[in-house]
Amino acid sequence: MVAIGRSAVDEVSRTVDDLWTVGLGALRSSDPKAGQDGLDVPPRDPEIERRFQSTGRTALQALIGGTWQPGSRTCDDRAMADALLDRPPFALRARILTPLADGGTRFEPDGLLTVGPDGTIAAVESWDPAVAGGAAEIDVLDIRPDVILPGLVDLHLHLPQVPNAGLGAGMDLLAWLQRYIFPLEEAFDAETARREMPAILAALAAVGTTTVVGYGAIWQPSLDAAFEAAEEHGIRAIFGKVMMDRGTYDRSIDPATILEVSLRQTAELVERWHGRDHGRLQYAVTPRFAVSCSADMLRESASLARATGAYWQTHLSEDARELMTVTELFPGARDYLDVYDQAGALGPRTILAHGIHLSDREIARIVGTGSRIVHCPESNQFLASGRMRLARYLDRGMVVGLGSDVAAGPDPSLFRVMRAGTYSQNAERAAGDRLPVLDPLGWLRLGTYEGARALGLEKTIGSLEPGKEADLLVVDPVRTSPLPNLEVDEPADLMSRLIFRTHPEMIRAAYVRGRRLPTA
């Protein structure tokens, strides 16, 4: 067995030996320690730039920064893993932590995960040199003490709102929308989307999100641009053009045609993008919420989603003032949820964000129809919207996943969302709620497998099990240590550190179908 892909090493090593003197000098010429090891340090040679490009600048810099020596054929495994693992097949020796489809959790303190050429997980097993060694077709990269997790599933995020993340704390929802959000969305045209989307998607991958459900703006061309960016980036994405026929920020459209135009544009987007790349890209029909949609818009959008097999997403019961407004706009509805129920919108492909202030009747109806709820605790706290009683919903059998809800959520990291959710549950406990709360491994499940289940994708992603597509993260838990040389070995403690001491550089790599996602 080799500790690092032999072909990768040989490809780089053919150039490293003859670049060593020039290359090391060029890279270290700006290093104050350069020359201290006795090496001659020549001036920077322009030829180094061309040759770094052809060989892989990232790999060479990683190697020189690692343990490579002239004439050597070994190097720092971690550096090579960072530099070279971009696509399948590959095998990683690491700690492995994952929820399982049967409800349990698997932790391998020294495990081997193999991804086949088709981007699916071929094996997850305990490390055994006698089994995994020698004649293996795929060389193994040893990246210990890193841990491999399933990719995170963010069920609720607003793409145009990312630039305003962190603004407007404590405002109520409707005032915040008018002040910070609608002007930003109005400006999210195709050109803006093309400029911003690559950075948005890279930022999501950098915090571990491999699947994102996103709201766009009302402009059809900007959604095409968003999907094009996701197609190029490699992330798993479900997007939808926001639909509004009440209080729209489109000042040019004839109010008499807005319903027809919005439905037609949405249908065209569904036709172009739903199911693209063998299902990696999908569409969600997206009426914003009851306050900005007529009964006709809700009914016709739900009908379109059913006819095409697309998802249907909207907001539900987020803010007290919002609830009062819905009651005024829909006096014939029994409650907020009933507005959507009367439109024929509830079902297993319906994604309802927030759901903070639900009655017992609404909870029972959501569970009965199989509709999905997205828990957005960081957003709920940022806008002082309220606390969702998560334990109560789970106890009733509701399917719940997590959402960052950027920009009301100030950070796209679902690890930070888990932390906010824990604090919210602790507040419920302090107020007398005696239902069980989630432990760190429960939050891992909510952010991975349960998010996949909310989308009906639990047989495809959400856990690290053979046959599933390799949507996974390589995480460096050492980054979360409060002091040097402190490591934890218990899976719950490991996950607790990732949640409560989240580090911006702890995600070493994020993969979808075994292909590494750009993070910068």
SULKACOR-V417917 format. One record per residue. RES is the residue in one letter. PHI is phi as a letter, one per 20 degrees, with the letter a starting at -180 (* if undefined). PSI is psi in degrees with one decimal (NA if undefined). OMEGA is omega in whole degrees, 0 to 359 (none if undefined). Layout:
# SULKACOR-V417917
res->RES phi->PHI psi->PSI omega->OMEGA
res->RES phi->PHI psi->PSI omega->OMEGA
This chain:
# SULKACOR-V417917
res->M phi->* psi->143.0 omega->172
res->V phi->d psi->147.5 omega->184
res->A phi->f psi->-12.6 omega->180
res->I phi->b psi->151.9 omega->184
res->G phi->g psi->116.7 omega->185
res->R phi->f psi->-42.4 omega->182
res->S phi->f psi->-36.2 omega->179
res->A phi->f psi->-43.1 omega->180
res->V phi->f psi->-46.2 omega->183
res->D phi->f psi->-40.1 omega->180
res->E phi->g psi->-43.1 omega->180
res->V phi->f psi->-38.6 omega->188
res->S phi->f psi->-29.0 omega->179
res->R phi->g psi->-29.1 omega->182
res->T phi->d psi->-26.0 omega->187
res->V phi->f psi->-41.1 omega->184
res->D phi->f psi->-44.1 omega->182
res->D phi->e psi->-13.3 omega->174
res->L phi->e psi->-5.9 omega->191
res->W phi->g psi->-53.8 omega->184
res->T phi->f psi->-47.7 omega->181
res->V phi->f psi->-45.9 omega->185
res->G phi->f psi->-45.8 omega->180
res->L phi->f psi->-40.0 omega->179
res->G phi->f psi->-41.1 omega->182
res->A phi->f psi->-40.6 omega->183
res->L phi->f psi->-32.9 omega->185
res->R phi->e psi->-1.6 omega->182
res->S phi->f psi->-24.6 omega->178
res->S phi->e psi->4.1 omega->182
res->D phi->e psi->124.0 omega->180
res->P phi->g psi->-19.8 omega->179
res->K phi->e psi->-1.7 omega->184
res->A phi->g psi->137.4 omega->178
res->G phi->n psi->-12.6 omega->183
res->Q phi->f psi->-19.8 omega->180
res->D phi->e psi->9.7 omega->176
res->G phi->n psi->-3.0 omega->180
res->L phi->f psi->145.0 omega->171
res->D phi->f psi->135.1 omega->182
res->V phi->d psi->95.8 omega->180
res->P phi->f psi->164.3 omega->176
res->P phi->f psi->159.9 omega->180
res->R phi->f psi->132.0 omega->180
res->D phi->d psi->125.2 omega->179
res->P phi->g psi->-26.2 omega->181
res->E phi->f psi->-26.1 omega->181
res->I phi->f psi->-34.5 omega->182
res->E phi->f psi->-45.3 omega->181
res->R phi->f psi->-42.5 omega->184
res->R phi->f psi->-31.4 omega->175
res->F phi->f psi->-39.6 omega->180
res->Q phi->f psi->-46.6 omega->185
res->S phi->f psi->-29.6 omega->182
res->T phi->e psi->-27.7 omega->185
res->G phi->o psi->89.9 omega->184
res->R phi->g psi->-42.3 omega->183
res->T phi->f psi->-42.0 omega->181
res->A phi->f psi->-45.2 omega->182
res->L phi->f psi->-42.8 omega->178
res->Q phi->f psi->-38.8 omega->179
res->A phi->f psi->-42.5 omega->182
res->L phi->f psi->-46.5 omega->181
res->I phi->f psi->-30.9 omega->177
res->G phi->f psi->-6.8 omega->181
res->G phi->d psi->-124.4 omega->187
res->T phi->d psi->16.4 omega->181
res->W phi->f psi->140.1 omega->174
res->Q phi->c psi->153.2 omega->180
res->P phi->g psi->131.4 omega->179
res->G phi->n psi->-6.4 omega->183
res->S phi->e psi->156.3 omega->173
res->R phi->c psi->26.8 omega->175
res->T phi->c psi->158.6 omega->180
res->C phi->b psi->177.6 omega->178
res->D phi->f psi->114.6 omega->183
res->D phi->g psi->-39.9 omega->182
res->R phi->f psi->-42.0 omega->180
res->A phi->f psi->-42.0 omega->180
res->M phi->f psi->-36.0 omega->177
res->A phi->f psi->-43.0 omega->178
res->D phi->f psi->-35.7 omega->190
res->A phi->e psi->-34.2 omega->197
res->L phi->d psi->-18.1 omega->185
res->L phi->e psi->91.9 omega->183
res->D phi->d psi->-22.3 omega->185
res->R phi->b psi->162.0 omega->181
res->P phi->f psi->164.3 omega->0
res->P phi->e psi->155.8 omega->173
res->F phi->a psi->164.7 omega->177
res->A phi->c psi->137.4 omega->183
res->L phi->c psi->129.9 omega->171
res->R phi->e psi->120.2 omega->187
res->A phi->a psi->175.6 omega->165
res->R phi->f psi->143.0 omega->183
res->I phi->c psi->128.3 omega->180
res->L phi->c psi->122.2 omega->184
res->T phi->b psi->143.3 omega->165
res->P phi->f psi->161.7 omega->179
res->L phi->c psi->156.0 omega->182
res->A phi->f psi->-26.5 omega->182
res->D phi->e psi->0.6 omega->178
res->G phi->o psi->-9.7 omega->179
res->G phi->e psi->-172.3 omega->176
res->T phi->c psi->139.6 omega->177
res->R phi->d psi->131.7 omega->175
res->F phi->c psi->122.1 omega->175
res->E phi->d psi->109.0 omega->180
res->P phi->f psi->-23.8 omega->174
res->D phi->b psi->94.7 omega->188
res->G phi->c psi->172.5 omega->178
res->L phi->c psi->122.9 omega->176
res->L phi->d psi->124.9 omega->182
res->T phi->d psi->129.2 omega->177
res->V phi->d psi->125.6 omega->182
res->G phi->f psi->173.6 omega->182
res->P phi->f psi->-24.9 omega->181
res->D phi->e psi->3.7 omega->178
res->G phi->n psi->11.7 omega->175
res->T phi->d psi->159.4 omega->180
res->I phi->f psi->118.4 omega->181
res->A phi->e psi->-33.7 omega->182
res->A phi->a psi->146.6 omega->170
res->V phi->c psi->118.2 omega->188
res->E phi->b psi->164.3 omega->171
res->S phi->f psi->146.4 omega->180
res->W phi->f psi->129.0 omega->178
res->D phi->b psi->103.9 omega->183
res->P phi->g psi->-31.9 omega->181
res->A phi->f psi->-30.5 omega->181
res->V phi->e psi->-42.3 omega->188
res->A phi->e psi->-4.2 omega->191
res->G phi->e psi->-174.5 omega->169
res->G phi->l psi->-85.7 omega->191
res->A phi->e psi->9.6 omega->181
res->A phi->g psi->136.8 omega->181
res->E phi->f psi->-28.9 omega->181
res->I phi->d psi->123.3 omega->177
res->D phi->f psi->153.5 omega->187
res->V phi->d psi->132.1 omega->172
res->L phi->e psi->124.0 omega->178
res->D phi->e psi->107.9 omega->183
res->I phi->d psi->16.1 omega->177
res->R phi->g psi->144.9 omega->8
res->P phi->e psi->19.7 omega->178
res->D phi->f psi->157.5 omega->180
res->V phi->c psi->141.2 omega->177
res->I phi->d psi->127.5 omega->177
res->L phi->c psi->160.3 omega->169
res->P phi->f psi->152.4 omega->175
res->G phi->f psi->147.8 omega->182
res->L phi->e psi->147.4 omega->182
res->V phi->d psi->108.6 omega->179
res->D phi->e psi->109.9 omega->187
res->L phi->e psi->-2.6 omega->184
res->H phi->b psi->112.5 omega->180
res->L phi->b psi->146.8 omega->179
res->H phi->d psi->109.2 omega->186
res->L phi->g psi->-47.5 omega->183
res->P phi->f psi->-18.7 omega->187
res->Q phi->e psi->-8.3 omega->186
res->V phi->g psi->-41.7 omega->181
res->P phi->g psi->-21.7 omega->181
res->N phi->d psi->15.8 omega->178
res->A phi->g psi->132.1 omega->179
res->G phi->n psi->2.3 omega->181
res->L phi->d psi->138.8 omega->174
res->G phi->n psi->25.6 omega->182
res->A phi->g psi->134.6 omega->175
res->G phi->n psi->-9.2 omega->177
res->M phi->f psi->155.0 omega->174
res->D phi->f psi->159.8 omega->190
res->L phi->g psi->-52.8 omega->187
res->L phi->f psi->-39.0 omega->177
res->A phi->f psi->-38.9 omega->179
res->W phi->f psi->-41.3 omega->178
res->L phi->g psi->-46.2 omega->182
res->Q phi->f psi->-38.7 omega->186
res->R phi->f psi->-46.8 omega->191
res->Y phi->d psi->-23.4 omega->194
res->I phi->d psi->-52.6 omega->184
res->F phi->g psi->-40.2 omega->176
res->P phi->f psi->-37.2 omega->180
res->L phi->f psi->-44.3 omega->179
res->E phi->f psi->-37.4 omega->179
res->E phi->g psi->-33.6 omega->181
res->A phi->e psi->-3.4 omega->184
res->F phi->e psi->72.5 omega->178
res->D phi->e psi->-174.9 omega->184
res->A phi->f psi->-40.8 omega->180
res->E phi->f psi->-43.3 omega->178
res->T phi->f psi->-41.9 omega->179
res->A phi->f psi->-43.0 omega->179
res->R phi->f psi->-33.8 omega->181
res->R phi->f psi->-39.7 omega->189
res->E phi->e psi->-30.4 omega->189
res->M phi->f psi->-41.5 omega->178
res->P phi->g psi->-40.6 omega->179
res->A phi->f psi->-37.4 omega->178
res->I phi->f psi->-46.7 omega->182
res->L phi->f psi->-37.7 omega->176
res->A phi->f psi->-39.0 omega->179
res->A phi->f psi->-37.7 omega->177
res->L phi->f psi->-47.4 omega->179
res->A phi->f psi->-35.2 omega->182
res->A phi->f psi->-22.8 omega->177
res->V phi->d psi->8.8 omega->172
res->G phi->n psi->4.0 omega->179
res->T phi->e psi->120.8 omega->177
res->T phi->d psi->-16.0 omega->174
res->T phi->c psi->129.8 omega->181
res->V phi->c psi->135.5 omega->173
res->V phi->d psi->114.6 omega->190
res->G phi->c psi->142.0 omega->169
res->Y phi->e psi->139.6 omega->173
res->G phi->e psi->-152.1 omega->172
res->A phi->d psi->-172.3 omega->182
res->I phi->e psi->-8.0 omega->186
res->W phi->e psi->120.0 omega->181
res->Q phi->g psi->-47.8 omega->182
res->P phi->f psi->-30.4 omega->179
res->S phi->f psi->-30.0 omega->176
res->L phi->f psi->-39.2 omega->174
res->D phi->g psi->-43.8 omega->180
res->A phi->f psi->-38.4 omega->179
res->A phi->f psi->-44.2 omega->178
res->F phi->f psi->-39.4 omega->179
res->E phi->f psi->-40.1 omega->178
res->A phi->f psi->-41.6 omega->179
res->A phi->f psi->-36.2 omega->177
res->E phi->f psi->-42.7 omega->180
res->E phi->f psi->-40.1 omega->186
res->H phi->f psi->-43.4 omega->181
res->G phi->o psi->-6.3 omega->179
res->I phi->f psi->154.9 omega->173
res->R phi->e psi->122.6 omega->191
res->A phi->c psi->140.0 omega->172
res->I phi->c psi->110.5 omega->184
res->F phi->d psi->160.9 omega->175
res->G phi->b psi->140.8 omega->173
res->K phi->f psi->126.5 omega->179
res->V phi->f psi->136.3 omega->180
res->M phi->d psi->126.3 omega->180
res->M phi->b psi->121.3 omega->172
res->D phi->d psi->12.1 omega->175
res->R phi->c psi->123.2 omega->181
res->G phi->m psi->28.4 omega->181
res->T phi->f psi->152.8 omega->175
res->Y phi->e psi->7.6 omega->173
res->D phi->e psi->102.1 omega->184
res->R phi->e psi->-8.2 omega->185
res->S phi->e psi->-17.4 omega->188
res->I phi->e psi->145.0 omega->176
res->D phi->f psi->120.5 omega->181
res->P phi->g psi->-28.1 omega->181
res->A phi->f psi->-18.5 omega->183
res->T phi->d psi->-3.6 omega->191
res->I phi->f psi->-38.7 omega->180
res->L phi->f psi->-49.4 omega->182
res->E phi->f psi->-43.6 omega->181
res->V phi->f psi->-45.5 omega->182
res->S phi->f psi->-42.5 omega->179
res->L phi->f psi->-42.1 omega->180
res->R phi->f psi->-45.6 omega->180
res->Q phi->f psi->-40.4 omega->178
res->T phi->f psi->-43.6 omega->179
res->A phi->f psi->-38.0 omega->178
res->E phi->f psi->-40.0 omega->177
res->L phi->f psi->-40.7 omega->177
res->V phi->g psi->-45.6 omega->181
res->E phi->f psi->-39.4 omega->183
res->R phi->f psi->-37.5 omega->195
res->W phi->d psi->-21.9 omega->186
res->H phi->f psi->117.8 omega->180
res->G phi->n psi->6.2 omega->181
res->R phi->f psi->149.2 omega->181
res->D phi->l psi->52.7 omega->177
res->H phi->l psi->36.7 omega->174
res->G phi->n psi->-1.7 omega->178
res->R phi->f psi->-34.2 omega->177
res->L phi->d psi->129.3 omega->179
res->Q phi->c psi->169.4 omega->185
res->Y phi->d psi->144.5 omega->173
res->A phi->c psi->116.2 omega->172
res->V phi->f psi->129.8 omega->199
res->T phi->c psi->73.1 omega->167
res->P phi->f psi->130.4 omega->192
res->R phi->g psi->-61.4 omega->172
res->F phi->a psi->173.7 omega->188
res->A phi->f psi->-29.2 omega->182
res->V phi->f psi->-31.0 omega->184
res->S phi->d psi->12.9 omega->181
res->C phi->c psi->139.5 omega->174
res->S phi->f psi->166.6 omega->176
res->A phi->g psi->-37.2 omega->178
res->D phi->f psi->-43.8 omega->180
res->M phi->f psi->-43.8 omega->180
res->L phi->f psi->-45.5 omega->182
res->R phi->f psi->-47.1 omega->184
res->E phi->f psi->-35.0 omega->177
res->S phi->f psi->-38.5 omega->177
res->A phi->f psi->-38.8 omega->178
res->S phi->f psi->-40.6 omega->179
res->L phi->f psi->-42.7 omega->180
res->A phi->f psi->-43.5 omega->179
res->R phi->f psi->-43.0 omega->185
res->A phi->f psi->-30.1 omega->185
res->T phi->d psi->-10.2 omega->184
res->G phi->m psi->11.2 omega->178
res->A phi->f psi->166.7 omega->171
res->Y phi->f psi->165.9 omega->174
res->W phi->c psi->120.5 omega->184
res->Q phi->c psi->146.7 omega->176
res->T phi->a psi->-175.0 omega->178
res->H phi->d psi->152.9 omega->180
res->L phi->b psi->127.1 omega->165
res->S phi->l psi->57.7 omega->182
res->E phi->e psi->-35.8 omega->194
res->D phi->b psi->142.9 omega->184
res->A phi->f psi->-42.8 omega->179
res->R phi->f psi->-36.7 omega->176
res->E phi->g psi->-44.7 omega->180
res->L phi->f psi->-42.1 omega->179
res->M phi->f psi->-40.2 omega->180
res->T phi->f psi->-40.8 omega->178
res->V phi->f psi->-40.7 omega->178
res->T phi->f psi->-39.3 omega->179
res->E phi->f psi->-38.5 omega->184
res->L phi->f psi->-28.1 omega->184
res->F phi->c psi->70.0 omega->185
res->P phi->f psi->-19.3 omega->180
res->G phi->e psi->-4.2 omega->181
res->A phi->e psi->144.1 omega->179
res->R phi->f psi->-33.5 omega->180
res->D phi->a psi->-177.0 omega->183
res->Y phi->g psi->-50.6 omega->182
res->L phi->g psi->-35.3 omega->183
res->D phi->f psi->-25.3 omega->175
res->V phi->g psi->-45.2 omega->179
res->Y phi->f psi->-34.3 omega->179
res->D phi->f psi->-43.5 omega->179
res->Q phi->f psi->-24.4 omega->177
res->A phi->e psi->-3.0 omega->181
res->G phi->m psi->29.7 omega->189
res->A phi->e psi->-9.5 omega->186
res->L phi->e psi->148.8 omega->179
res->G phi->q psi->178.7 omega->186
res->P phi->f psi->-17.6 omega->178
res->R phi->d psi->19.8 omega->178
res->T phi->d psi->126.8 omega->184
res->I phi->d psi->111.8 omega->185
res->L phi->d psi->114.8 omega->184
res->A phi->e psi->137.0 omega->174
res->H phi->n psi->-85.3 omega->181
res->G phi->l psi->44.6 omega->185
res->I phi->f psi->-47.4 omega->192
res->H phi->d psi->64.5 omega->184
res->L phi->e psi->139.6 omega->174
res->S phi->e psi->168.0 omega->176
res->D phi->g psi->-38.7 omega->179
res->R phi->f psi->-42.6 omega->180
res->E phi->f psi->-41.1 omega->178
res->I phi->g psi->-47.0 omega->181
res->A phi->f psi->-38.0 omega->181
res->R phi->f psi->-38.9 omega->176
res->I phi->f psi->-46.4 omega->179
res->V phi->f psi->-43.1 omega->182
res->G phi->f psi->-34.2 omega->180
res->T phi->e psi->-8.7 omega->182
res->G phi->m psi->15.8 omega->178
res->S phi->f psi->156.7 omega->185
res->R phi->d psi->144.6 omega->178
res->I phi->d psi->139.6 omega->177
res->V phi->d psi->121.9 omega->179
res->H phi->e psi->122.6 omega->183
res->C phi->c psi->65.8 omega->189
res->P phi->f psi->-33.7 omega->180
res->E phi->f psi->-41.2 omega->176
res->S phi->f psi->-44.2 omega->181
res->N phi->g psi->-38.1 omega->179
res->Q phi->f psi->-37.6 omega->183
res->F phi->f psi->-41.5 omega->180
res->L phi->e psi->11.0 omega->179
res->A phi->l psi->42.1 omega->183
res->S phi->f psi->-25.9 omega->181
res->G phi->p psi->177.5 omega->179
res->R phi->d psi->126.6 omega->174
res->M phi->f psi->133.9 omega->181
res->R phi->e psi->75.5 omega->186
res->L phi->g psi->-46.2 omega->183
res->A phi->g psi->-38.2 omega->178
res->R phi->f psi->-43.3 omega->181
res->Y phi->f psi->-43.6 omega->179
res->L phi->f psi->-36.8 omega->179
res->D phi->f psi->-30.5 omega->179
res->R phi->e psi->-4.1 omega->177
res->G phi->n psi->17.3 omega->181
res->M phi->f psi->142.9 omega->174
res->V phi->e psi->118.5 omega->185
res->V phi->c psi->134.8 omega->171
res->G phi->c psi->-174.3 omega->184
res->L phi->d psi->149.2 omega->175
res->G phi->c psi->142.3 omega->176
res->S phi->f psi->-29.5 omega->182
res->D phi->l psi->37.1 omega->170
res->V phi->g psi->130.0 omega->19
res->A phi->d psi->-7.9 omega->173
res->A phi->f psi->-35.1 omega->167
res->G phi->e psi->124.7 omega->188
res->P phi->f psi->-6.8 omega->185
res->D phi->b psi->137.1 omega->181
res->P phi->f psi->-9.0 omega->185
res->S phi->f psi->121.8 omega->176
res->L phi->f psi->-20.7 omega->173
res->F phi->f psi->-40.4 omega->177
res->R phi->f psi->-33.9 omega->175
res->V phi->f psi->-41.5 omega->177
res->M phi->g psi->-41.4 omega->179
res->R phi->f psi->-46.0 omega->178
res->A phi->f psi->-38.0 omega->178
res->G phi->f psi->-37.7 omega->177
res->T phi->f psi->-44.4 omega->179
res->Y phi->f psi->-38.5 omega->178
res->S phi->f psi->-42.7 omega->178
res->Q phi->f psi->-36.8 omega->177
res->N phi->f psi->-37.3 omega->177
res->A phi->f psi->-38.1 omega->177
res->E phi->f psi->-40.6 omega->178
res->R phi->f psi->-42.8 omega->180
res->A phi->f psi->-27.9 omega->179
res->A phi->e psi->2.0 omega->174
res->G phi->o psi->-1.6 omega->179
res->D phi->f psi->126.9 omega->183
res->R phi->d psi->6.8 omega->178
res->L phi->f psi->151.5 omega->181
res->P phi->f psi->143.3 omega->178
res->V phi->d psi->163.1 omega->180
res->L phi->f psi->137.5 omega->170
res->D phi->e psi->177.4 omega->183
res->P phi->g psi->-36.9 omega->179
res->L phi->f psi->-29.5 omega->174
res->G phi->f psi->-38.0 omega->177
res->W phi->f psi->-36.5 omega->174
res->L phi->g psi->-45.2 omega->179
res->R phi->f psi->-42.4 omega->182
res->L phi->f psi->-36.3 omega->183
res->G phi->e psi->-4.3 omega->182
res->T phi->c psi->-81.5 omega->186
res->Y phi->f psi->-43.6 omega->182
res->E phi->f psi->-33.0 omega->174
res->G phi->f psi->-42.3 omega->176
res->A phi->f psi->-40.7 omega->180
res->R phi->f psi->-35.0 omega->177
res->A phi->f psi->-29.0 omega->180
res->L phi->e psi->1.3 omega->184
res->G phi->m psi->23.0 omega->184
res->L phi->d psi->16.9 omega->186
res->E phi->f psi->-17.8 omega->175
res->K phi->e psi->-7.2 omega->184
res->T phi->d psi->-42.2 omega->183
res->I phi->b psi->-176.3 omega->173
res->G phi->o psi->-17.3 omega->177
res->S phi->b psi->162.6 omega->181
res->L phi->e psi->89.2 omega->182
res->E phi->c psi->143.7 omega->182
res->P phi->g psi->138.1 omega->179
res->G phi->n psi->-19.3 omega->178
res->K phi->e psi->158.1 omega->176
res->E phi->f psi->143.3 omega->190
res->A phi->e psi->71.1 omega->170
res->D phi->e psi->106.3 omega->189
res->L phi->b psi->165.0 omega->179
res->L phi->c psi->144.1 omega->166
res->V phi->d psi->118.4 omega->188
res->V phi->c psi->137.0 omega->177
res->D phi->e psi->98.4 omega->182
res->P phi->f psi->-16.6 omega->179
res->V phi->f psi->-30.5 omega->179
res->R phi->f psi->-24.1 omega->184
res->T phi->e psi->0.5 omega->183
res->S phi->f psi->136.5 omega->179
res->P phi->f psi->-22.5 omega->179
res->L phi->b psi->157.7 omega->179
res->P phi->f psi->148.3 omega->173
res->N phi->m psi->27.7 omega->174
res->L phi->d psi->122.3 omega->178
res->E phi->c psi->152.1 omega->175
res->V phi->d psi->146.4 omega->186
res->D phi->d psi->-20.1 omega->180
res->E phi->f psi->137.2 omega->185
res->P phi->g psi->-40.7 omega->179
res->A phi->f psi->-37.9 omega->178
res->D phi->f psi->-39.4 omega->178
res->L phi->g psi->-47.4 omega->180
res->M phi->f psi->-35.5 omega->178
res->S phi->f psi->-42.2 omega->177
res->R phi->f psi->-41.7 omega->181
res->L phi->f psi->-33.5 omega->181
res->I phi->f psi->-47.5 omega->190
res->F phi->e psi->-11.2 omega->175
res->R phi->c psi->43.1 omega->180
res->T phi->g psi->133.2 omega->180
res->H phi->d psi->137.6 omega->184
res->P phi->f psi->-16.4 omega->181
res->E phi->d psi->15.8 omega->184
res->M phi->f psi->-20.8 omega->177
res->I phi->e psi->105.4 omega->180
res->R phi->f psi->-35.7 omega->182
res->A phi->a psi->147.7 omega->174
res->A phi->c psi->135.9 omega->185
res->Y phi->c psi->144.2 omega->167
res->V phi->c psi->124.0 omega->184
res->R phi->l psi->34.7 omega->177
res->G phi->m psi->3.7 omega->179
res->R phi->d psi->130.8 omega->184
res->R phi->f psi->134.2 omega->182
res->L phi->e psi->140.1 omega->173
res->P phi->f psi->137.6 omega->179
res->T phi->c psi->9.8 omega->178
res->A phi->b psi->NA omega->none
